[in-house]
Amino acid sequence: MGRWARVGVVAAVAAVAAVASCGGSGGETPAGGACASGAECAGGLCAISADFPSGYCTQGCQLDNAASCPAGSVCIDDASGASPDAGVSAMCYQSCATSADCGRAGFACLEKANHLVCRNGT
């Protein structure tokens, strides 16, 4: 195998290792998904609280800007469960119409700040 072929193989192995180290999520878990750290979440924030005992992927948002949350979520003036060093006072909650929309065991579609959102229902 030539020198450049070996370099290509090493680069390919390094790229696969980098993806595997993300735990398979690659930071793409959407708002409302389970998480253990913000690195797993598309929004970069994993909230853990009584509302989200198994973690909740989210991101900070601006109450006066609906576009500050991704599609399928809404900005709520509550950042409980977010790390104090995250610097957020409001965060995106997964929107829902019924508990089936939440797709997580123990989560229900409940009212919070005049919106129906997915959170712990137990």
N, C-alpha and C positions, 0 to 999 in steps of 0.2 A: 504494500500500500504506500503510495507516495505521500510526501510531507503534507500537501494541501488536502489530501483525502483524509488523513488523520486529524487535521485541524477541523475539518467539517464534521467528522464523527464526534469529536470532543464537544464541539459547539452544539450539536444536536442532542447529545446526552445531557449537557448542562441545561438546555431549554426544557427538556422533559422533566428533569429534577426540579426546576423552578416551578413548573406547573403543579407537580405532585405536592410540593411543600405547601401549597395553598389549601390543602385539604379537599381538593376537588371542586371547591366553590369558585375559586378565582376572583373573589370579590364581586360576585355577580348576584348574590342573594338579594331579591327585591324587598321593598318595604313590607314588613310584616313577617318575613321569614325568620326561622330560628337561627341563633348565632351564639358564639362564645366570645367573639372579638369583632371589632369594627373592620378588620382586614377581610372578613368574609362577606361584608355587605357592600352592595352597589353604592349606597349613600355614605359609606365610611363610618357609620356609627352603630354600635350594638348597645341598646338600652336593656338593662336588667333591673326589674323591680317586681312588686306584687302583681302588677298588670302584665308583666312579661317574665315569668319565672324561668323560662328556658331561652331567654334572650329575644330580641326583636330588632331586626334590621331596620334602620331608619336614617334620617339625616336631619340636620337643623334646617329651619325654614323661617320665612318672614310672613307674619299673619296678614299683612296687607298685600301680599303677592302670591296668588294661587299657583302661579307657575314655578314657585320655589320648591314645590313637591312634584315628584314624578307622577305620571298618569296612574290612576288607581289609588291615589292616596290624597290626604287632606292635611293641611297645617293646623295643629292644635296647640293652644297656649299652655303646654305642659311638657316639660322635659324630664319628668321623674324617671329615674333609671339611667339617665345619661350621666356619664362621668362629669363631675364638676369642672374638670379641666377641658371638657369639650367646648365650653363657651356658648352653649345654646340655651335659649329660654323657651323655644317652641320647636316641635319636631313633627315630622310627617307620620301619620298613622294610616294604615291600610284601610281604605273605604270598603263598605260592604252593604248589601241589602238584606242578606240572611246569614246565619251562622255558617251555612255550607260554603259561602264565599271565602271564609277565613282559611279553610283547608288545613287546620292544625288541631290536633287533639287538645281539648281543654279550652280552646279559644271560642269566643262567641261574638256575634255582631251586637254590640251594645252602644248606647248613646253616650257620647262624651262631647261636651261643649257644643251641643246642638247638631252633632254629626253622628252618623252610624259608622263605627269603626271596629276593627278586630282587636280584641284584647282578652285577657284571661277571664274565662267565664265560670271558674270553679270557686 
